[in-house]
């Protein structure tokens, strides 16, 4: 669907962000509620697996120090407990890692989209960004200066959205919006967001896969609150509002 005005674009972004956080919250809530039941099932599976190893004599061959039936039982119980414990840790850490990667994606998508919307409201800011870029005189003569400059600005915004870091883009949006006063309830913490951005990269590239993420709830709140702050900033700066006819419409599925 094509949206003809900035309010509609703003609404589509708002709907997408809401859906993103609903997915994250659903993932975490269902995982947390299901963990106790999953542990029971996993423990039964590991008990069967370890029992087969013990009964076949493989456990005695694999592990040094088993002297008698008592040692064998203690070792089998220990292995089963450790397997179950590690499996549950892996599941919990994976949910946290996925949540953080998803949340980062939601915030970056939001800021990217807002930068695109500023094309309509901050032409002077963007003209200043492209004024030293080389231009094609023939294109100016054919399409007019305003159209060529507009095309330059759109390409510049797309390049920033694609290549800029999350913090760089957030600071750029702050520079465009120029909030007149500090929010009494929130201050954008670029160092904290930068550390989360680095953490996300480490997870995606596998360096921290399977590792515990300290203070995960605090990190997720940081990303959520940042998104809400920039949502309010766009509303306060440019008067953007939610179009309920767009918000309640169903987006077309990708084919």
MARKOLMAR-800441 format. One record per residue: z, y, x of N, C-alpha, C, CB in turn; residue in three letters. Coordinates in steps of 0.02 Angstrom, whole numbers, plus 50000, padded with zeros to 5 digits. Atoms other than C-alpha are relative to their C-alpha. Glycine has a CB too. Example, Ala and Ser with C-alpha at 12.3 -4.5 7.8 and 13.67 -1.06 7.14 Angstrom:
<site <50000,49941,50045>,<50390,49775,50615>,<50000,50060,50045>,<50062,50001,49950>,'ALA'>,
<site <49997,49941,49958>,<50357,49947,50684>,<50037,50055,49961>,<49929,50023,50020>,'SER'>,
% end
This chain:
<site <50000,49940,50042>,<50000,50000,50000>,<50000,50062,50044>,<50061,50000,49952>,'UNK'>,
<site <50003,49937,49962>,<49960,50176,50062>,<50047,50050,49969>,<49927,50027,50002>,'UNK'>,
<site <49952,49952,50025>,<50096,50305,50047>,<49977,50070,50018>,<50071,49986,50028>,'UNK'>,
<site <50035,49937,49992>,<50036,50482,50023>,<50045,50057,50022>,<49968,50019,49936>,'UNK'>,
<site <49958,49945,49978>,<50188,50587,50066>,<50059,49975,50042>,<50025,50040,49940>,'UNK'>,
<site <49947,50017,49953>,<50333,50593,50187>,<50060,49967,49966>,<50023,50062,50038>,'UNK'>,
<site <49945,50032,50036>,<50464,50550,50056>,<49987,49926,49988>,<50012,50035,49932>,'UNK'>,
<site <50017,50070,50011>,<50372,50389,50018>,<50005,49961,50065>,<49930,49994,49970>,'UNK'>,
<site <49993,50033,49934>,<50360,50346,50203>,<50073,49990,50017>,<49965,50042,50055>,'UNK'>,
<site <49928,50002,49986>,<50545,50385,50222>,<50033,49945,49959>,<50032,50068,49984>,'UNK'>,
<site <49973,50051,50045>,<50584,50272,50074>,<49983,49930,50024>,<49975,50010,49930>,'UNK'>,
<site <50021,50066,49975>,<50485,50127,50145>,<50042,49980,50061>,<49925,50000,50018>,'UNK'>,
<site <49958,50013,49941>,<50581,50142,50309>,<50071,49981,49977>,<50002,50062,50047>,'UNK'>,
<site <49932,50013,50026>,<50747,50149,50214>,<50005,49930,49970>,<50019,50053,49948>,'UNK'>,
<site <49999,50066,50030>,<50702,49993,50115>,<49996,49946,50054>,<49940,49992,49951>,'UNK'>,
<site <50008,50049,49946>,<50649,49901,50273>,<50066,49992,50039>,<49943,50019,50047>,'UNK'>,
<site <49936,50002,49963>,<50812,49947,50361>,<50053,49964,49960>,<50023,50072,50018>,'UNK'>,
<site <49952,50035,50043>,<50916,49891,50213>,<49988,49925,50000>,<49996,50027,49928>,'UNK'>,
<site <50016,50071,50000>,<50825,49726,50208>,<50019,49967,50067>,<49925,49989,49987>,'UNK'>,
<site <49983,50026,49934>,<50849,49703,50395>,<50074,49986,50007>,<49978,50048,50054>,'UNK'>,
<site <49927,50010,49995>,<51037,49727,50386>,<50025,49948,49951>,<50036,50066,49990>,'UNK'>,
<site <49981,50052,50048>,<51048,49617,50232>,<49989,49931,50030>,<49960,50007,49934>,'UNK'>,
<site <50014,50063,49967>,<50968,49477,50333>,<50053,49985,50053>,<49930,50001,50033>,'UNK'>,
<site <49950,50009,49948>,<51088,49503,50478>,<50068,49981,49969>,<50008,50064,50043>,'UNK'>,
<site <49936,50015,50033>,<51240,49506,50363>,<50001,49931,49969>,<50016,50053,49947>,'UNK'>,
<site <50004,50067,50030>,<51181,49351,50271>,<50005,49946,50052>,<49933,49993,49961>,'UNK'>,
<site <49997,50049,49946>,<51154,49257,50433>,<50071,49991,50024>,<49955,50022,50058>,'UNK'>,
<site <49933,50004,49972>,<51327,49299,50497>,<50051,49972,49950>,<50022,50069,50025>,'UNK'>,
<site <49952,50023,50050>,<51419,49269,50334>,<49992,49925,49986>,<49991,50039,49935>,'UNK'>,
<site <50012,50071,50014>,<51337,49101,50298>,<50021,49958,50060>,<49926,49988,49983>,'UNK'>,
<site <49981,50037,49939>,<51362,49046,50479>,<50075,49994,50005>,<49972,50034,50062>,'UNK'>,
<site <49927,50001,49995>,<51546,49094,50477>,<50031,49953,49948>,<50028,50070,49992>,'UNK'>,
<site <49973,50042,50052>,<51578,49007,50312>,<49983,49926,50011>,<49974,50022,49932>,'UNK'>,
<site <50022,50069,49992>,<51482,48852,50362>,<50026,49966,50063>,<49927,49998,50002>,'UNK'>,
<site <49978,50029,49937>,<51557,48827,50535>,<50052,49944,49992>,<50028,50054,50044>,'UNK'>,
<site <49950,50054,50007>,<51711,48726,50479>,<49970,49935,49975>,<50056,50022,49953>,'UNK'>,
<site <50032,50061,50027>,<51602,48605,50381>,<49953,49970,50052>,<49963,50015,49935>,'UNK'>,
<site <50046,50025,49948>,<51473,48594,50519>,<50038,49964,50055>,<49960,50059,50030>,'UNK'>,
<site <49960,50031,49947>,<51610,48552,50644>,<50018,49928,49982>,<50063,50041,50014>,'UNK'>,
<site <49982,50068,50021>,<51664,48401,50542>,<49941,49952,50007>,<50025,50001,49927>,'UNK'>,
<site <50060,50043,49997>,<51486,48334,50532>,<49981,49987,50072>,<49941,50033,49962>,'UNK'>,
<site <50018,50007,49929>,<51450,48367,50716>,<50049,49953,50035>,<50000,50068,50035>,'UNK'>,
<site <49950,50043,49969>,<51613,48282,50765>,<49987,49926,49983>,<50070,50021,49977>,'UNK'>,
<site <50016,50069,50019>,<51565,48126,50667>,<49940,49974,50039>,<49986,49995,49924>,'UNK'>,
<site <50059,50019,49962>,<51395,48124,50752>,<50017,49984,50073>,<49947,50056,49997>,'UNK'>,
<site <49981,50011,49930>,<51473,48140,50924>,<50045,49939,50008>,<50035,50062,50028>,'UNK'>,
<site <49958,50060,49997>,<51602,48007,50885>,<49958,49937,50001>,<50049,49999,49940>,'UNK'>,
<site <50045,50058,50002>,<51463,47885,50842>,<49962,49993,50066>,<49950,50007,49942>,'UNK'>,
<site <50038,50001,49938>,<51364,47934,50997>,<50043,49974,50058>,<49974,50071,50016>,'UNK'>,
<site <49956,50020,49944>,<51512,47915,51117>,<50023,49928,49991>,<50061,50048,50004>,'UNK'>,
<site <49980,50070,50013>,<51568,47752,51034>,<49946,49952,50023>,<50015,49989,49926>,'UNK'>,
<site <50055,50042,49978>,<51396,47679,51066>,<49998,49995,50076>,<49933,50027,49974>,'UNK'>,
<site <49998,50000,49927>,<51409,47731,51249>,<50056,49955,50026>,<50008,50071,50027>,'UNK'>,
<site <49941,50040,49978>,<51582,47653,51264>,<49989,49926,49987>,<50063,50024,49964>,'UNK'>,
<site <50009,50070,50018>,<51537,47492,51174>,<49947,49965,50043>,<49981,49994,49927>,'UNK'>,
<site <50054,50029,49960>,<51380,47467,51278>,<50017,49995,50074>,<49937,50041,49992>,'UNK'>,
<site <49980,50000,49930>,<51474,47492,51442>,<49971,50057,50040>,<49981,49935,50031>,'UNK'>,
<site <50032,49945,49964>,<51372,47647,51486>,<50050,50053,50022>,<49945,50031,49957>,'UNK'>,
<site <49952,49947,49983>,<51521,47764,51483>,<50038,49983,50064>,<50050,50009,49942>,'UNK'>,
<site <49966,50021,49939>,<51611,47663,51617>,<49956,50009,50061>,<50024,49927,49994>,'UNK'>,
<site <50047,49993,49944>,<51455,47668,51725>,<49989,50073,50017>,<49934,49966,49983>,'UNK'>,
<site <50016,49929,49989>,<51430,47855,51702>,<50059,50040,50028>,<49978,50031,49935>,'UNK'>,
<site <49941,49960,49983>,<51609,47916,51729>,<50046,49962,50048>,<50038,50021,49937>,'UNK'>,
<site <49956,50030,49950>,<51716,47880,51881>,<50073,50000,49977>,<49994,50036,50068>,'UNK'>,
<site <49928,50001,50011>,<51898,47827,51861>,<50024,49963,49939>,<50024,50068,49995>,'UNK'>,
<site <49980,50039,50058>,<51897,47722,51703>,<50022,49930,50023>,<49943,49995,49947>,'UNK'>,
<site <49973,50062,49972>,<52011,47574,51744>,<50012,49946,49947>,<50065,50014,50035>,'UNK'>,
<site <49984,50050,50051>,<52056,47493,51579>,<49980,50028,49931>,<50076,49982,50001>,'UNK'>,
<site <50018,49981,50068>,<52036,47502,51390>,<50032,50066,49979>,<50020,49945,49951>,'UNK'>,
<site <49966,49937,50015>,<52164,47642,51378>,<49964,50060,50029>,<50071,49999,50025>,'UNK'>,
<site <50039,49947,49968>,<52068,47749,51502>,<49934,50012,49964>,<49987,49983,50074>,'UNK'>,
<site <50065,49994,50034>,<51907,47712,51411>,<50007,50039,49935>,<49971,49930,49986>,'UNK'>,
<site <49990,49964,50064>,<51977,47772,51244>,<50015,50073,50012>,<50058,49968,49961>,'UNK'>,
<site <49984,49930,49985>,<52052,47930,51320>,<49938,50039,50022>,<50054,50005,50054>,'UNK'>,
<site <50061,49968,49975>,<51889,47968,51409>,<49950,50012,49943>,<49967,49958,50055>,'UNK'>,
<site <50046,49993,50057>,<51786,47936,51252>,<50022,50057,49954>,<49996,49934,49961>,'UNK'>,
<site <49974,49946,50043>,<51899,48051,51149>,<49988,50068,50033>,<50075,49990,49986>,'UNK'>,
<site <50009,49937,49964>,<51890,48186,51283>,<49927,50022,49998>,<50023,49993,50073>,'UNK'>,
<site <50072,49984,50000>,<51699,48178,51293>,<49979,50023,49930>,<49958,49939,50022>,'UNK'>,
<site <50018,49981,50069>,<51683,48184,51103>,<50025,50070,49984>,<50029,49949,49950>,'UNK'>,
<site <49971,49935,50014>,<51799,48334,51090>,<49963,50056,50036>,<50074,50002,50020>,'UNK'>,
<site <50036,49949,49962>,<51710,48429,51228>,<49929,50011,49973>,<49997,49981,50074>,'UNK'>,
<site <50068,49993,50028>,<51538,48393,51154>,<50001,50041,49935>,<49970,49930,49986>,'UNK'>,
<site <49995,49964,50063>,<51592,48455,50983>,<50018,50073,50012>,<50053,49967,49954>,'UNK'>,
<site <49980,49931,49984>,<51678,48608,51056>,<49941,50040,50027>,<50057,49999,50052>,'UNK'>,
<site <50057,49964,49971>,<51524,48655,51158>,<49945,50012,49949>,<49973,49962,50060>,'UNK'>,
<site <50051,49992,50052>,<51407,48626,51012>,<50017,50058,49954>,<49993,49935,49959>,'UNK'>,
<site <49979,49945,50044>,<51508,48744,50902>,<49996,50067,50035>,<50071,49987,49974>,'UNK'>,
<site <50007,49938,49962>,<51515,48874,51040>,<49927,50021,50004>,<50029,49992,50071>,'UNK'>,
<site <50072,49984,49995>,<51327,48862,51063>,<49974,50029,49934>,<49961,49936,50017>,'UNK'>,
<site <50023,49976,50066>,<51300,48886,50876>,<50025,50071,49988>,<50025,49954,49945>,'UNK'>,
<site <49971,49934,50011>,<51419,49035,50867>,<49968,50053,50045>,<50075,49998,50012>,'UNK'>,
<site <50030,49953,49953>,<51348,49118,51023>,<49927,50015,49981>,<50003,49973,50072>,'UNK'>,
<site <50070,49990,50019>,<51171,49092,50959>,<49994,50046,49939>,<49967,49932,49984>,'UNK'>,
<site <49999,49955,50058>,<51212,49176,50793>,<50013,50071,50023>,<50053,49977,49949>,'UNK'>,
<site <49985,49933,49974>,<51287,49323,50888>,<49940,50029,50037>,<50061,49998,50046>,'UNK'>,
<site <50058,49977,49962>,<51137,49335,51004>,<49944,50020,49953>,<49976,49947,50049>,'UNK'>,
<site <50053,49984,50049>,<51014,49329,50859>,<50017,50063,49961>,<49989,49941,49952>,'UNK'>,
<site <49979,49940,50037>,<51115,49459,50764>,<49989,50063,50040>,<50074,49994,49980>,'UNK'>,
<site <50008,49940,49959>,<51114,49580,50909>,<49926,50016,50011>,<50034,49989,50068>,'UNK'>,
<site <50072,49988,49990>,<50927,49558,50942>,<49970,50027,49935>,<49964,49934,50021>,'UNK'>,
<site <50026,49975,50064>,<50889,49581,50756>,<50022,50072,49988>,<50024,49954,49942>,'UNK'>,
<site <49973,49933,50012>,<51002,49734,50744>,<49966,50052,50044>,<50076,50001,50011>,'UNK'>,
<site <50036,49955,49955>,<50921,49814,50895>,<49930,50013,49974>,<49997,49970,50072>,'UNK'>,
<site <50067,49993,50027>,<50750,49781,50819>,<49999,50046,49938>,<49971,49932,49982>,'UNK'>,
<site <49995,49958,50060>,<50804,49861,50654>,<50007,50073,50019>,<50059,49977,49956>,'UNK'>,
<site <49989,49931,49980>,<50867,50018,50740>,<49938,50029,50035>,<50060,50006,50047>,'UNK'>,
<site <50059,49975,49965>,<50715,50033,50853>,<49942,50013,49951>,<49978,49951,50055>,'UNK'>,
<site <50052,49990,50051>,<50597,50011,50705>,<50014,50064,49961>,<49998,49940,49952>,'UNK'>,
<site <49981,49940,50038>,<50693,50147,50612>,<49983,50063,50039>,<50075,49998,49984>,'UNK'>,
<site <50013,49940,49959>,<50684,50273,50755>,<49926,50009,50012>,<50038,49996,50066>,'UNK'>,
<site <50072,49996,49992>,<50502,50231,50789>,<49967,50031,49938>,<49970,49931,50014>,'UNK'>,
<site <50029,49976,50063>,<50462,50263,50606>,<50015,50074,49989>,<50025,49958,49941>,'UNK'>,
<site <49982,49930,50008>,<50556,50427,50603>,<49960,50045,50047>,<50075,50010,50013>,'UNK'>,
<site <50042,49961,49954>,<50462,50487,50756>,<49930,50010,49970>,<49995,49966,50069>,'UNK'>,
<site <50065,49994,50032>,<50301,50451,50662>,<50001,50050,49944>,<49978,49933,49973>,'UNK'>,
<site <49994,49953,50056>,<50362,50550,50512>,<50004,50072,50024>,<50061,49983,49957>,'UNK'>,
<site <49994,49931,49975>,<50402,50702,50620>,<49933,50032,50014>,<50042,50001,50063>,'UNK'>,
<site <50068,49973,49993>,<50215,50721,50645>,<49985,50052,49946>,<49947,49943,49998>,'UNK'>,
<site <50013,49955,50056>,<50215,50806,50474>,<50042,50063,50002>,<50013,49963,49934>,'UNK'>,
<site <49952,49946,50004>,<50362,50921,50507>,<50010,50041,50064>,<50066,49972,49979>,'UNK'>,
<site <49988,49966,49936>,<50365,50968,50691>,<49936,50007,50040>,<50053,49962,50041>,'UNK'>,
<site <50064,49995,49965>,<50185,51010,50737>,<50005,50040,50065>,<49948,50031,49956>,'UNK'>,
<site <49995,49959,49939>,<50235,51144,50862>,<50032,49961,50057>,<50041,50064,49986>,'UNK'>,
<site <49968,50042,49948>,<50350,51024,50955>,<49949,49953,50031>,<50059,49960,49970>,'UNK'>,
<site <50048,50049,49975>,<50212,50895,50969>,<49940,50033,50034>,<49976,49956,49944>,'UNK'>,
<site <50054,49964,49966>,<50077,51022,51013>,<50020,50017,50071>,<49980,50064,49961>,'UNK'>,
<site <49975,49984,49934>,<50185,51075,51158>,<49999,49939,50046>,<50071,50029,49996>,'UNK'>,
<site <50000,50062,49961>,<50193,50893,51215>,<49931,49980,50024>,<50030,49943,49959>,'UNK'>,
<site <50068,50021,49983>,<50004,50874,51220>,<49957,50057,50027>,<49966,49969,49940>,'UNK'>,
<site <50041,49942,49984>,<49948,51048,51269>,<49967,49996,50069>,<50041,50063,49996>,'UNK'>,
<site <50029,50006,49933>,<49914,50998,51450>,<49957,49937,50008>,<50055,50000,50052>,'UNK'>,
<site <50042,50060,49997>,<49822,50838,51407>,<49926,50020,50001>,<50015,49953,49941>,'UNK'>,
<site <50072,49985,50000>,<49635,50838,51447>,<49970,49984,49932>,<49964,49960,50056>,'UNK'>,
<site <50031,50012,50065>,<49524,50850,51294>,<49924,50000,50008>,<50021,50054,49950>,'UNK'>,
<site <50073,50007,50001>,<49344,50815,51250>,<49971,50059,49961>,<49978,49932,49968>,'UNK'>,
<site <50028,49941,50032>,<49252,50978,51214>,<49952,49981,49944>,<49964,50044,50051>,'UNK'>,
<site <50048,50022,50051>,<49117,50884,51119>,<50037,49980,49936>,<49957,49942,50027>,'UNK'>,
<site <49961,50020,50058>,<49250,50810,51005>,<50027,50060,49962>,<50058,49954,50020>,'UNK'>,
<site <49976,49938,50031>,<49322,50984,50974>,<49945,50033,49960>,<50027,50048,50054>,'UNK'>,
<site <50056,49969,50035>,<49151,51052,50929>,<49980,49961,49938>,<49940,50006,50047>,'UNK'>,
<site <50022,50043,50055>,<49116,50904,50816>,<50052,49996,49944>,<49985,49931,50026>,'UNK'>,
<site <49948,50013,50050>,<49284,50881,50729>,<50046,50060,49988>,<50040,49941,50021>,'UNK'>,
<site <49955,49943,50007>,<49374,51047,50754>,<50063,49990,50042>,<50018,50010,49928>,'UNK'>,
<site <49942,50003,49955>,<49523,51090,50864>,<50060,49967,49967>,<50018,50070,50024>,'UNK'>,
<site <49940,50027,50034>,<49657,51048,50735>,<49997,49924,49995>,<50008,50031,49931>,'UNK'>,
<site <50007,50072,50007>,<49588,50874,50706>,<50008,49964,50067>,<49932,49982,49970>,'UNK'>,
<site <49994,50031,49934>,<49574,50837,50892>,<50072,50001,50024>,<49954,50037,50051>,'UNK'>,
<site <49930,49995,49980>,<49750,50900,50926>,<50042,49951,49960>,<50026,50072,49990>,'UNK'>,
<site <49964,50048,50042>,<49814,50798,50779>,<49992,49929,50025>,<49977,50005,49928>,'UNK'>,
<site <50013,50067,49974>,<49732,50643,50851>,<50038,49989,50065>,<49925,49990,50011>,'UNK'>,
<site <49963,50004,49937>,<49809,50680,51022>,<50075,49987,49986>,<49991,50065,50041>,'UNK'>,
<site <49929,50007,50016>,<49981,50697,50943>,<50016,49930,49975>,<50021,50052,49948>,'UNK'>,
<site <49989,50067,50026>,<49966,50534,50848>,<49998,49948,50056>,<49948,49983,49947>,'UNK'>,
<site <50004,50046,49944>,<49914,50444,51007>,<50062,50006,50044>,<49936,50012,50042>,'UNK'>,
<site <49940,49989,49960>,<50060,50523,51100>,<50061,49967,49968>,<50013,50076,50009>,'UNK'>,
<site <49944,50031,50036>,<50184,50468,50967>,<49996,49924,50005>,<50000,50022,49926>,'UNK'>,
<site <50008,50072,49996>,<50112,50293,50967>,<50019,49973,50069>,<49928,49980,49982>,'UNK'>,
<site <49985,50020,49932>,<50126,50283,51156>,<50076,50000,50012>,<49965,50046,50051>,'UNK'>,
<site <49928,49996,49992>,<50308,50339,51151>,<50034,49944,49962>,<50027,50068,49976>,'UNK'>,
<site <49971,50054,50040>,<50349,50217,51013>,<49992,49932,50034>,<49968,49998,49930>,'UNK'>,
<site <50015,50064,49970>,<50269,50075,51109>,<50035,49990,50068>,<49925,49992,50009>,'UNK'>,
<site <49978,50007,49930>,<50330,50112,51285>,<50069,50030,50015>,<49950,50032,50044>,'UNK'>,
<site <49936,49967,49986>,<50487,50219,51273>,<50059,49955,49987>,<50007,50063,49959>,'UNK'>,
<site <49938,50038,50013>,<50662,50147,51283>,<50032,50024,49936>,<50049,50006,50060>,'UNK'>,
<site <49966,49981,50062>,<50773,50151,51130>,<50037,50066,50008>,<50048,49944,49979>,'UNK'>,
<site <49961,49939,49989>,<50885,50286,51204>,<49954,50060,50010>,<50046,49992,50061>,'UNK'>,
<site <50048,49946,49990>,<50736,50391,51260>,<49973,50024,49933>,<49942,49977,50045>,'UNK'>,
<site <50028,49981,50065>,<50664,50388,51085>,<50053,50031,49955>,<49970,49938,49965>,'UNK'>,
<site <49946,49971,50039>,<50832,50424,51005>,<50013,50072,50022>,<50064,49959,50006>,'UNK'>,
<site <49990,49932,49975>,<50856,50576,51117>,<49942,50046,49982>,<50010,49999,50076>,'UNK'>,
<site <50058,49960,50020>,<50680,50634,51078>,<50006,50021,49927>,<49935,49960,50011>,'UNK'>,
<site <49991,49984,50071>,<50718,50625,50892>,<50054,50053,49992>,<50018,49937,49960>,'UNK'>,
<site <49948,49948,50002>,<50877,50726,50922>,<49971,50068,50021>,<50058,49981,50046>,'UNK'>,
<site <50031,49938,49977>,<50774,50856,51016>,<49956,50031,49947>,<49960,49988,50064>,'UNK'>,
<site <50043,49975,50054>,<50654,50870,50870>,<50042,50027,49943>,<49953,49944,49976>,'UNK'>,
<site <49960,49981,50058>,<50786,50879,50735>,<50049,50057,50015>,<50039,49939,49975>,'UNK'>,
<site <49954,49947,49979>,<50905,50993,50832>,<50057,50009,49950>,<49962,50066,50008>,'UNK'>,
<site <49945,49993,50049>,<51061,50960,50727>,<50041,50062,50014>,<50046,49938,50003>,'UNK'>,
<site <49967,49935,49991>,<51146,51127,50698>,<50074,49993,50014>,<49990,50042,49938>,'UNK'>,
<site <49929,50011,49987>,<51321,51056,50701>,<50014,49926,50009>,<50042,50028,49941>,'UNK'>,
<site <49982,50070,49985>,<51407,50899,50760>,<50028,49966,49938>,<50051,49997,50057>,'UNK'>,
<site <49973,50040,50055>,<51440,50763,50632>,<50074,49987,50014>,<49960,49933,49993>,'UNK'>,
<site <49928,50009,49988>,<51630,50759,50611>,<50021,49927,50004>,<50040,50034,49946>,'UNK'>,
<site <49982,50071,50003>,<51626,50570,50588>,<49962,49957,50050>,<49989,49974,49931>,'UNK'>,
<site <50042,50042,49957>,<51498,50515,50716>,<49970,50041,50057>,<49944,49965,49960>,'UNK'>,
<site <50036,49970,49943>,<51428,50556,50888>,<49959,49945,50032>,<50050,50032,50052>,'UNK'>,
<site <50044,50050,49971>,<51279,50464,50959>,<50021,49986,50072>,<49926,50023,49998>,'UNK'>,
<site <49976,50021,49934>,<51342,50367,51111>,<49942,49967,50037>,<50061,49951,49995>,'UNK'>,
<site <50060,50027,49969>,<51187,50348,51217>,<50016,49948,50055>,<49959,50056,50030>,'UNK'>,
<site <49982,50048,49948>,<51277,50255,51357>,<50016,49932,49969>,<50061,50025,50040>,'UNK'>,
<site <49985,50063,50034>,<51341,50124,51236>,<49937,49967,49974>,<50050,50012,49942>,'UNK'>,
<site <50064,50027,50025>,<51170,50104,51156>,<49958,49975,50058>,<49962,50053,49960>,'UNK'>,
<site <50038,50022,49942>,<51092,50092,51328>,<50025,49933,50026>,<50004,50053,50056>,'UNK'>,
<site <49972,50064,49976>,<51211,49951,51377>,<49981,49944,49952>,<50077,50005,50006>,'UNK'>,
<site <50021,50050,50049>,<51169,49860,51215>,<49926,49984,50009>,<50013,50024,49928>,'UNK'>,
<site <50071,50010,49988>,<50984,49884,51251>,<49989,49954,50060>,<49965,50068,50014>,'UNK'>,
<site <50004,50044,49940>,<51008,49804,51423>,<50022,49929,49982>,<50044,50028,50058>,'UNK'>,
<site <49976,50066,50021>,<51107,49662,51344>,<49947,49963,49960>,<50064,50008,49958>,'UNK'>,
<site <50053,50031,50040>,<50967,49630,51220>,<49945,49973,50045>,<49970,50051,49951>,'UNK'>,
<site <50051,50023,49954>,<50841,49618,51362>,<50022,49936,50036>,<49983,50055,50051>,'UNK'>,
<site <49974,50059,49965>,<50951,49494,51454>,<50000,49938,49954>,<50071,50013,50026>,'UNK'>,
<site <50001,50056,50048>,<50965,49387,51297>,<49928,49975,49989>,<50031,50021,49933>,'UNK'>,
<site <50070,50018,50014>,<50778,49391,51261>,<49969,49964,50058>,<49960,50063,49983>,'UNK'>,
<site <50030,50031,49940>,<50734,49344,51440>,<50039,49938,50022>,<49998,50051,50057>,'UNK'>,
<site <49966,50063,49988>,<50858,49200,51436>,<50058,50002,50048>,<49952,49952,50025>,'UNK'>,
<site <49947,49997,49950>,<50983,49264,51564>,<50069,49991,49969>,<49997,50067,50037>,'UNK'>,
<site <49935,50007,50033>,<51126,49268,51438>,<49998,49952,49942>,<50024,50068,49977>,'UNK'>,
<site <50005,50048,50055>,<51066,49135,51319>,<50054,49947,50006>,<49930,49966,49999>,'UNK'>,
<site <49945,50048,49999>,<51213,49024,51273>,<50065,50029,50026>,<49981,49942,50041>,'UNK'>,
<site <49939,49968,49976>,<51341,49150,51336>,<50034,50039,49944>,<49985,50047,50060>,'UNK'>,
<site <49963,49962,50050>,<51477,49234,51235>,<49985,50074,50007>,<50076,49987,50007>,'UNK'>,
<site <50010,49928,50000>,<51444,49414,51186>,<50066,50033,49981>,<49942,50021,49950>,'UNK'>,
<site <49936,49968,50013>,<51603,49515,51201>,<49993,50056,49948>,<50030,50029,50065>,'UNK'>,
<site <49997,49946,50050>,<51648,49631,51056>,<49936,50005,49959>,<50014,50067,50035>,'UNK'>,
<site <50063,50001,50036>,<51496,49579,50955>,<50003,50043,49937>,<49981,49929,49982>,'UNK'>,
<site <49995,49961,50062>,<51559,49658,50793>,<49997,50075,50015>,<50064,49983,49963>,'UNK'>,
<site <50002,49930,49980>,<51586,49824,50882>,<49930,50022,50019>,<50049,50013,50059>,'UNK'>,
<site <50069,49985,49980>,<51411,49818,50956>,<49954,50005,49940>,<49974,49947,50049>,'UNK'>,
<site <50041,49997,50061>,<51332,49781,50788>,<50016,50063,49960>,<50012,49937,49957>,'UNK'>,
<site <49981,49939,50035>,<51431,49923,50709>,<49970,50062,50033>,<50077,50007,49997>,'UNK'>,
<site <50030,49945,49962>,<51369,50039,50846>,<49927,50010,49980>,<50006,49988,50076>,'UNK'>,
<site <50071,49996,50018>,<51188,49999,50804>,<49991,50020,49927>,<49965,49934,50014>,'UNK'>,
<site <50004,49983,50072>,<51216,50008,50616>,<50016,50074,49989>,<50048,49955,49959>,'UNK'>,
<site <49979,49930,50009>,<51307,50175,50627>,<49949,50048,50029>,<50068,50011,50033>,'UNK'>,
<site <50053,49957,49971>,<51172,50247,50740>,<49942,50007,49951>,<49975,49971,50067>,'UNK'>,
<site <50055,49997,50048>,<51040,50202,50612>,<50017,50044,49941>,<49984,49930,49976>,'UNK'>,
<site <49980,49958,50056>,<51139,50282,50471>,<50003,50073,50019>,<50069,49977,49973>,'UNK'>,
<site <49998,49931,49976>,<51164,50438,50576>,<49931,50030,50001>,<50032,50003,50069>,'UNK'>,
<site <50068,49973,49996>,<50978,50459,50607>,<49968,50005,49931>,<49957,49957,50046>,'UNK'>,
<site <50023,49995,50069>,<50942,50425,50424>,<50024,50067,49970>,<50025,49940,49957>,'UNK'>,
<site <49972,49937,50026>,<51058,50569,50376>,<49969,50060,50035>,<50076,50002,50008>,'UNK'>,
<site <50030,49945,49961>,<50984,50677,50514>,<49931,50018,49973>,<49997,49981,50074>,'UNK'>,
<site <50067,49987,50028>,<50808,50657,50445>,<50005,50033,49931>,<49960,49934,49996>,'UNK'>,
<site <49991,49970,50066>,<50870,50699,50271>,<50023,50073,50006>,<50052,49960,49959>,'UNK'>,
<site <49973,49933,49993>,<50969,50851,50327>,<49951,50048,50032>,<50064,49999,50040>,'UNK'>,
<site <50046,49957,49963>,<50834,50918,50443>,<49937,50016,49960>,<49981,49968,50066>,'UNK'>,
<site <50065,49991,50033>,<50678,50893,50339>,<50002,49994,49924>,<49951,49949,50027>,'UNK'>,
<site <49993,50004,50072>,<50746,50871,50164>,<49969,49937,49970>,<49969,50059,49968>,'UNK'>,
<site <50031,50061,50024>,<50676,50695,50150>,<50047,49964,49951>,<49983,49953,50059>,'UNK'>,
<site <49961,50033,50052>,<50732,50597,49997>,<49970,49931,49984>,<50004,50043,49937>,'UNK'>,
<site <50021,50067,50020>,<50721,50421,49926>,<49960,50004,49935>,<50060,49953,49993>,'UNK'>,
<site <50041,50006,50060>,<50581,50390,49802>,<50014,49931,49968>,<49922,50008,50017>,'UNK'>,
<site <49978,50064,50030>,<50653,50258,49684>,<49942,49957,49977>,<50046,50014,49942>,'UNK'>,
<site <50057,50041,50022>,<50481,50205,49621>,<49972,49959,50058>,<49945,50045,49971>,'UNK'>,
<site <50022,50036,49940>,<50436,50156,49799>,<50053,49950,50022>,<49983,50049,50057>,'UNK'>,
<site <49946,50043,49976>,<50606,50084,49842>,<50004,49935,49961>,<50067,50037,49995>,'UNK'>,
<site <49994,50060,50042>,<50604,49962,49696>,<49936,49960,49995>,<50022,50020,49931>,'UNK'>,
<site <50062,50038,50001>,<50423,49910,49718>,<50003,49944,50051>,<49939,50046,50013>,'UNK'>,
<site <49999,50057,49955>,<50389,49745,49803>,<49944,50007,50052>,<49991,49935,49960>,'UNK'>,
<site <50053,49997,49949>,<50298,49754,49971>,<49956,49939,49998>,<50031,50008,50070>,'UNK'>,
<site <50047,50057,50000>,<50144,49646,49985>,<50015,49955,50059>,<49927,50025,50003>,'UNK'>,
<site <49987,50046,49944>,<50171,49489,50090>,<49943,50001,50049>,<50010,49928,49974>,'UNK'>,
<site <50052,50004,49948>,<50079,49476,50255>,<49962,49935,49992>,<50031,50006,50070>,'UNK'>,
<site <50042,50061,50005>,<49933,49354,50249>,<49963,49987,50064>,<49950,50007,49942>,'UNK'>,
% end
